Amino acid sequence: MKRLENKIALVTGGSRGMGAAIVKRLAAEGATVVFTYGKSAAKANELAATLQQAGHQVLAVAADAAEVTATTNAVKTTVDKFGRIDILVNNAGIAVMKPFEDYTLEDYESTMAVNVRSVFVGTQAAVPHIGKGGRIITIGSCMAERVSGPYGTLYAMSKSALTSFNKGLSRDLGSRGITVNLVQPGPVDTDMNPASGPHSDMQRQNIALGEYGTTEDIAAIVSFLASEESAYITGSAITIDGGTNA
């Protein structure tokens, strides 16, 4: 029996990058996976179709993480179809990287809406449908603890909010047997931060292992935190950054 057999998972921002890798890994471990997507409809439908053809139960739901109603509707869709949520993965996120004085109020509002508000709203909507043994896993960033270069102030600010959210929520839900944990990736090869991108060599200089991580590295940690093997871990932030913050 696969370790996530009979589990219902909801993954936000699951059409590409780390989100897609997480969806694939949870499905491979036996979970039924609902994942949301914003603008990547073609990639989302392709991912869902590929996994369905392989025998996995997967559903793609259009939901812009910046929209409150879309976020809560994704939770409702999951519960209406499958009855509950066992694993919630708050993965959706954006990054606006520029000199501090060039940030606009729109940059601030959009970043906080996706990286912070959607996590709060989606989790609050999901919690009534998560029972004992449930898992809430949020994808943060190693930049919440250390910003090693310029242009990341707003992104780091938004991700640092998740560390306190994670700690507080673990206290609120501990008595219900629900664990709450944070995964803090470092440089990972994605569309948002490609290993061949213009800033990749600069980032490699800060990585103790010298190379970018893979989306599968992140998915493996999420899968572990979603499983029974992590039952005594809560309120923790697991940094997976190749030694970037060492």
C-alpha positions as CSV (number, residue, x, y, z in Angstrom):
1,M,0.0,0.0,0.0
2,K,1.3,3.4,-1.0
3,R,1.9,5.7,2.0
4,L,-0.7,8.3,0.9
5,E,-3.3,5.8,-0.3
6,N,-6.9,7.0,0.3
7,K,-5.7,10.6,1.1
8,I,-7.3,13.7,-0.4
9,A,-4.8,16.4,-1.2
10,L,-5.3,20.0,-2.4
11,V,-2.3,21.7,-3.9
12,T,-2.4,25.4,-4.9
13,G,-0.4,26.6,-7.9
14,G,0.1,23.0,-9.2
15,S,0.3,23.4,-12.9
16,R,4.1,24.0,-13.3
17,G,7.4,24.1,-11.4
18,M,7.5,22.9,-7.8
19,G,3.7,22.7,-7.7
20,A,3.6,20.2,-10.7
21,A,6.3,18.1,-9.1
22,I,4.4,18.0,-5.8
23,V,1.2,17.0,-7.6
24,K,3.1,14.2,-9.4
25,R,4.7,12.9,-6.2
26,L,1.6,12.9,-4.1
27,A,-0.3,11.2,-6.9
28,A,2.5,8.6,-7.2
29,E,2.2,8.0,-3.5
30,G,-1.5,7.1,-3.9
31,A,-3.3,10.4,-3.0
32,T,-6.2,11.8,-4.9
33,V,-5.0,15.2,-5.9
34,V,-6.9,18.4,-6.7
35,F,-4.6,21.2,-7.9
36,T,-5.3,24.8,-8.8
37,Y,-3.9,26.9,-11.6
38,G,-4.0,30.5,-12.7
39,K,-3.0,31.4,-16.2
40,S,-1.4,28.0,-17.2
41,A,-4.6,26.2,-18.3
42,A,-2.8,24.3,-21.1
43,K,-0.1,23.0,-18.8
44,A,-2.7,22.2,-16.1
45,N,-4.9,20.2,-18.4
46,E,-1.9,18.4,-19.9
47,L,-0.6,17.5,-16.4
48,A,-4.0,16.3,-15.3
49,A,-4.6,14.2,-18.4
50,T,-1.1,12.6,-18.2
51,L,-1.6,11.6,-14.6
52,Q,-5.2,10.4,-15.2
53,Q,-4.0,8.2,-18.1
54,A,-1.4,6.7,-15.7
55,G,-4.3,5.7,-13.4
56,H,-4.1,8.5,-10.9
57,Q,-7.1,10.4,-9.6
58,V,-6.3,14.0,-10.4
59,L,-8.5,17.1,-10.9
60,A,-7.3,20.6,-12.1
61,V,-9.3,23.6,-10.9
62,A,-9.0,27.1,-12.3
63,A,-8.4,29.5,-9.4
64,D,-6.4,32.7,-9.4
65,A,-4.6,32.8,-6.0
66,A,-4.9,36.6,-5.9
67,E,-8.7,36.3,-5.8
68,V,-10.3,35.4,-2.4
69,T,-13.4,33.9,-3.8
70,A,-11.4,31.7,-6.3
71,T,-9.3,30.4,-3.4
72,T,-12.3,29.5,-1.2
73,N,-14.1,28.0,-4.2
74,A,-11.2,25.7,-4.8
75,V,-11.6,24.4,-1.3
76,K,-15.3,24.0,-1.8
77,T,-14.9,22.1,-5.0
78,T,-12.5,19.7,-3.4
79,V,-14.8,19.0,-0.4
80,D,-17.9,18.8,-2.6
81,K,-16.3,16.2,-4.8
82,F,-14.3,14.2,-2.3
83,G,-15.9,15.0,1.1
84,R,-12.8,16.2,3.0
85,I,-9.2,17.4,2.8
86,D,-6.4,15.4,4.3
87,I,-3.4,17.3,2.9
88,L,-3.3,21.0,2.1
89,V,-0.2,22.3,0.2
90,N,-0.1,26.1,0.0
91,N,2.3,26.4,-3.0
92,A,1.0,29.2,-5.1
93,G,3.4,32.2,-5.1
94,I,4.8,35.0,-7.1
95,A,8.1,37.0,-7.1
96,V,8.5,40.6,-8.1
97,M,12.3,41.3,-8.0
98,K,13.5,44.9,-8.5
99,P,15.3,47.7,-6.7
100,F,13.4,48.8,-3.6
101,E,12.7,52.3,-4.8
102,D,11.1,50.9,-8.0
103,Y,8.5,48.9,-6.2
104,T,4.9,50.1,-6.7
105,L,1.9,49.8,-4.4
106,E,0.5,47.4,-7.0
107,D,3.6,45.2,-6.6
108,Y,3.1,45.2,-2.9
109,E,-0.6,44.4,-3.1
110,S,-0.2,41.6,-5.7
111,T,2.7,40.0,-3.8
112,M,0.9,40.0,-0.5
113,A,-2.4,38.8,-2.0
114,V,-0.8,35.7,-3.5
115,N,2.0,34.9,-1.1
116,V,0.3,35.7,2.2
117,R,-3.5,36.4,1.9
118,S,-4.2,33.4,-0.2
119,V,-2.4,31.1,2.3
120,F,-4.4,32.6,5.2
121,V,-7.8,32.5,3.3
122,G,-7.3,29.1,1.8
123,T,-6.2,27.5,5.0
124,Q,-9.0,29.0,7.0
125,A,-11.5,27.7,4.5
126,A,-9.9,24.2,4.5
127,V,-9.4,23.7,8.2
128,P,-13.1,22.8,9.0
129,H,-12.7,19.9,6.5
130,I,-9.4,18.6,7.8
131,G,-9.6,15.9,10.5
132,K,-7.1,14.3,12.9
133,G,-4.0,13.3,11.2
134,G,-4.4,16.0,8.6
135,R,-1.4,17.9,7.1
136,I,-1.0,21.5,6.2
137,I,2.2,22.3,4.3
138,T,3.2,25.7,3.1
139,I,5.9,26.5,0.6
140,G,8.0,29.5,1.8
141,S,11.5,30.5,0.9
142,C,15.0,30.4,2.4
143,M,15.0,34.2,1.8
144,A,12.7,34.5,4.8
145,E,15.8,33.9,6.9
146,R,18.6,35.4,4.8
147,V,18.6,37.7,1.8
148,S,21.9,37.2,0.1
149,G,21.5,39.8,-2.7
150,P,19.6,42.8,-3.8
151,Y,16.1,43.1,-5.3
152,G,14.4,40.6,-3.0
153,T,13.0,42.8,-0.3
154,L,9.4,42.5,-1.1
155,Y,9.5,38.8,-1.8
156,A,11.4,38.1,1.4
157,M,9.0,40.2,3.4
158,S,6.0,38.2,2.1
159,K,7.7,34.8,2.8
160,S,8.8,35.8,6.3
161,A,5.1,36.3,7.2
162,L,4.7,32.5,6.6
163,T,7.1,31.6,9.3
164,S,5.0,33.2,12.1
165,F,1.8,31.9,10.5
166,N,3.2,28.4,10.5
167,K,4.2,28.6,14.2
168,G,0.9,30.1,15.3
169,L,-1.3,27.7,13.3
170,S,0.6,24.7,14.7
171,R,-0.5,25.8,18.2
172,D,-4.1,26.4,17.1
173,L,-4.4,23.0,15.5
174,G,-2.1,20.8,17.6
175,S,-4.9,19.7,19.9
176,R,-6.8,18.5,16.8
177,G,-4.0,16.2,15.7
178,I,-3.3,18.3,12.6
179,T,0.4,19.1,11.8
180,V,1.5,22.4,10.2
181,N,4.9,22.8,8.6
182,L,6.8,25.1,6.3
183,V,9.1,24.1,3.5
184,Q,11.7,26.8,2.6
185,P,13.3,26.1,-0.8
186,G,16.5,27.8,-1.9
187,P,17.4,28.2,-5.6
188,V,15.4,25.6,-7.5
189,D,15.4,25.2,-11.3
190,T,12.0,26.5,-12.4
191,D,10.5,28.9,-14.9
192,M,10.6,31.6,-12.2
193,N,14.3,31.0,-11.4
194,P,15.9,28.9,-14.1
195,A,19.3,27.3,-13.5
196,S,20.5,28.9,-16.8
197,G,19.0,32.3,-16.0
198,P,20.8,35.7,-16.0
199,H,21.3,35.6,-12.2
200,S,22.0,31.9,-11.8
201,D,25.8,32.1,-11.6
202,M,25.6,34.7,-8.8
203,Q,23.2,32.5,-6.9
204,R,25.5,29.5,-7.3
205,Q,28.2,31.3,-5.5
206,N,26.0,31.3,-2.4
207,I,25.1,27.6,-2.6
208,A,27.3,25.3,-0.5
209,L,26.6,22.4,-2.9
210,G,27.3,24.6,-5.9
211,E,24.2,23.7,-7.9
212,Y,20.5,24.4,-8.0
213,G,18.0,22.1,-6.5
214,T,15.3,20.3,-8.5
215,T,11.6,20.5,-8.2
216,E,11.7,16.8,-7.3
217,D,13.8,17.6,-4.2
218,I,11.0,19.8,-2.9
219,A,8.3,17.3,-3.8
220,A,10.1,14.6,-1.8
221,I,10.1,16.8,1.4
222,V,6.4,17.6,0.9
223,S,5.6,13.9,0.4
224,F,7.4,13.1,3.7
225,L,5.6,15.8,5.6
226,A,2.3,14.6,4.2
227,S,2.9,11.1,5.4
228,E,2.5,9.3,8.7
229,E,6.3,9.3,9.0
230,S,6.2,13.0,9.9
231,A,3.5,12.6,12.6
232,Y,5.6,14.2,15.4
233,I,6.8,17.2,13.3
234,T,4.8,20.4,13.5
235,G,5.5,24.1,13.7
236,S,8.8,23.4,11.9
237,A,10.4,25.1,9.0
238,I,12.5,22.8,6.9
239,T,15.0,24.6,4.7
240,I,16.1,22.8,1.6
241,D,18.6,25.1,-0.1
242,G,21.8,23.2,-0.8
243,G,23.4,25.2,2.0
244,T,22.5,28.6,0.7
245,N,21.8,29.9,4.2
246,A,24.7,27.9,5.8
